[in-house]
Amino acid sequence: MKIRLQQIAIAMLMLTMSISVFAQEGADDPLGAADKTTRIYMGPVFGYNSITHNAPKLATFANDKYCPFFEGGTGQGFYFGFSYEHHIGKPEESISSVIGRVIYSMYPGSMDIPGDDFPSLVEDPSGGSSGLSIVKSTTKHTLEVDYNVLAVEVMYKQNFIKEVPLGVTFGPSFEFPLTKNVKQEYQLVTPLTAQFSKVDKYNYSADNRTVILKDGEIDKAAGIRVGIKIGVQYELILFQRAYIVPALYYNYALTNVKSDEDWSINVIQVGCDIRWAF
């Protein structure tokens, strides 16, 4: 799945570059404004998320200080939505603007950490009258995160050279979780013939080799994620009243995923805005 997401992201970037080259070749003034009579531009946005889950002390077993802690993980996702740009000053002279976006953004993640080695009883014909032998077992803890948000962004854009449409953007991102689920498991890795002895308070896989500790909404999940987003963008004309804007952003979290855990999500975002003059 991760490889497929990377391939889609690369294909999306190549498509954006191809459109950009076409736009430069087809525009009369590839470094000028798409339309010098209006301050307002609107259009769709889309892009790719490379996600880092920072969780240095996320418990594998709640209230058990002897069990290891997750140390964080990574994920890949996408975003899409709508943008509004309002240029500051006279349209023909403006080198700054305010950009608003409403986007749906996916922040999945995977974490894992080795568990303990301990003796297990397994079926063994050479195990004497009991038919069992004691062997060494290895385990691991895994956590799969499904975390998607509706984000409202307010960005300030500044071009430093009027003739070069390369700009820096920065501003806050207010993100409201729509999906905030986890699946946390404790798995037997070796030997393949071993199984867990069932305990009533846990659920198990059909082969009894996996303890399902959590499968549902994140406990004590925060109702909002607030981030600071900074990036660079380059404006390329598609035709007279529209342009395409490839961009690279870093979205740094100011808040945690949970109110009681040091767990934050930071994101590198590669994407593209397409804006029409209104």
Buried (B, 14 or more C-beta within 10 A) or exposed (E): EEEEBEEEBEEBBEEBEEBBEEBEEEBEEBBBBBBBEBBBBBBBBBBBBBBBBBBEEBBBBEEEEEBBBBBBBEBBBBBEBEBBBBBBEEBEEBBEBBBBBEBEBBBBBBBBBEBEEEEBBBEBEEEEEEEEBEBEBBBBBBBBBBBBBBBBBEBBBEBEEEEEBEBBBBBBBBBEBEBBBBBBBBBBBEEEEBBBEEEEEEEBBEEEBBBBBBEEEBEEBBEEBEBEBBBEBBBBBBEEBBBBBBBBBBBBBEBBBBEEBEBBBBBBBBBBBBBBBE
